[in-house]
Amino acid sequence: SQRDGGGTSLSAARPPTEEVQQQQPPEHWPGRLREPPAPPPVPATRFPPAPPNAESSSVSRVVVLPGFGNDASDYDTPLGQPAEVGLKACLERRGAVVDVVPVKRLDWLGVFANALADPGALRGDADWTSRAYAWYLDRARRSILDAAAAA
């Protein structure tokens, strides 16, 4: 067994391999993989419903901005899984109207191509006006304005 500088045994801090292998994370959606699959779990939290006489502006709208390197489909059908397991469906089950900024995985290559022409990006101190991310911010802005107009 190894010892750190204070004399504490490092191997005592690590659980045995058998215990690590026996630990399983809780199943998020019990029964999803059986035939026929179980329905999605009932959400514990919901967006507030719109009052019966309310205008459409009182409906909760969410715009999802895909993370760096992600595709819009990652929030709809993640890794080719059924749509009901995606973030979009999860939020819709909670009562939100969901829009995902239209981004393809290959679009992110433009970040690197545009960064080559941007001295700030090459130095590592580019800000939000950088050409490297202008396309993403334009799409995000367009999606947010569209969602606001539809609300």
C-alpha positions in Angstrom: 0.0 0.0 0.0 1.2 3.5 -0.8 1.5 6.3 1.7 1.1 10.0 1.1 3.4 12.5 2.8 1.3 12.5 6.0 1.5 8.8 6.5 -2.1 8.1 5.4 -2.6 4.9 3.4 -3.8 5.8 -0.2 -5.1 2.3 -0.9 -7.5 2.6 2.1 -9.2 5.6 0.5 -10.0 3.6 -2.7 -13.0 1.1 -2.6 -12.2 -2.4 -3.7 -12.8 -3.1 -7.4 -15.7 -5.5 -6.6 -17.7 -2.7 -4.8 -17.2 -0.3 -7.7 -18.5 -2.8 -10.2 -21.6 -3.6 -8.1 -22.7 0.0 -7.8 -25.2 0.8 -10.5 -26.7 4.3 -11.1 -30.5 4.5 -10.5 -32.5 3.9 -13.7 -33.8 7.3 -14.9 -36.7 5.8 -16.8 -37.7 2.5 -15.3 -39.0 0.1 -17.9 -38.0 2.1 -20.9 -36.0 -0.7 -22.4 -38.7 -3.5 -22.0 -41.2 -4.4 -24.7 -43.5 -2.5 -24.9 -41.6 0.4 -23.3 -43.1 2.0 -20.2 -44.4 5.6 -20.6 -42.2 8.5 -19.7 -42.0 9.4 -16.0 -44.5 12.0 -14.8 -42.6 15.3 -14.3 -42.2 16.4 -10.7 -41.9 20.0 -11.8 -44.0 21.8 -14.4 -44.0 25.2 -16.0 -47.0 27.2 -14.8 -50.0 26.6 -17.1 -51.5 29.5 -19.0 -54.8 30.8 -17.6 -57.8 29.8 -19.7 -58.4 33.3 -21.1 -54.7 34.1 -21.5 -53.1 35.2 -24.7 -50.4 32.9 -26.2 -47.7 35.2 -24.6 -48.3 33.6 -21.2 -47.2 30.2 -22.5 -43.7 29.3 -21.2 -41.2 29.3 -24.1 -37.7 27.9 -24.0 -35.0 28.4 -26.6 -32.2 25.8 -26.3 -28.8 26.9 -27.4 -26.7 23.9 -28.4 -23.3 23.7 -26.6 -20.0 23.8 -28.4 -19.7 21.0 -30.9 -23.3 19.9 -30.4 -26.0 19.4 -33.0 -29.6 20.5 -32.6 -30.6 16.9 -32.9 -28.6 16.2 -29.6 -31.5 17.9 -27.8 -34.3 16.1 -29.8 -33.1 12.6 -30.4 -29.8 12.3 -28.4 -27.4 9.7 -29.8 -30.2 8.4 -32.1 -32.4 7.5 -29.1 -36.2 8.0 -29.3 -37.3 11.7 -29.1 -39.1 11.1 -25.8 -35.8 10.9 -24.0 -34.4 14.2 -25.4 -34.3 17.5 -23.5 -36.9 19.0 -25.8 -39.5 16.3 -25.0 -38.6 16.5 -21.3 -39.3 20.3 -21.3 -42.4 19.8 -23.4 -43.8 17.3 -20.9 -43.4 20.0 -18.3 -45.5 22.4 -20.3 -43.0 24.5 -22.2 -43.0 25.3 -25.9 -39.4 24.5 -27.0 -37.3 25.7 -29.8 -33.7 24.6 -30.5 -31.3 26.9 -32.3 -30.7 25.2 -35.7 -27.0 24.2 -35.5 -25.3 21.3 -37.3 -22.2 19.6 -35.9 -20.2 20.7 -39.0 -21.1 24.3 -38.4 -18.6 24.3 -35.5 -15.7 23.9 -37.9 -16.4 27.5 -38.9 -15.2 28.5 -35.4 -11.7 27.2 -36.1 -11.7 28.6 -39.7 -12.8 32.0 -38.6 -10.5 32.0 -35.6 -7.5 31.8 -38.0 -8.5 35.2 -39.4 -9.2 36.8 -36.0 -6.0 38.0 -34.2 -8.0 38.1 -30.9 -9.0 34.5 -31.2 -5.4 33.5 -32.1 -4.2 35.3 -28.9 -7.0 33.6 -26.9 -8.7 36.8 -25.9 -11.5 37.1 -28.5 -14.8 38.6 -27.3 -18.4 38.2 -28.4 -17.8 40.3 -31.5 -15.3 37.8 -32.8 -16.0 36.4 -36.3 -15.4 32.9 -34.9 -18.7 32.9 -33.1 -20.7 35.6 -35.0 -22.7 32.9 -36.9 -23.8 31.2 -33.7 -24.8 34.4 -32.0 -26.8 35.4 -35.2 -28.7 32.1 -35.1 -29.3 32.3 -31.4 -30.6 35.9 -31.8 -32.8 34.9 -34.7 -34.3 31.9 -32.8 -34.9 34.0 -29.7 -36.7 36.7 -31.7 -38.7 34.1 -33.5 -39.8 32.5 -30.2 -40.7 35.9 -28.8 -42.7 36.8 -31.8 -44.6 33.5 -31.6 -45.3 33.9 -27.9 
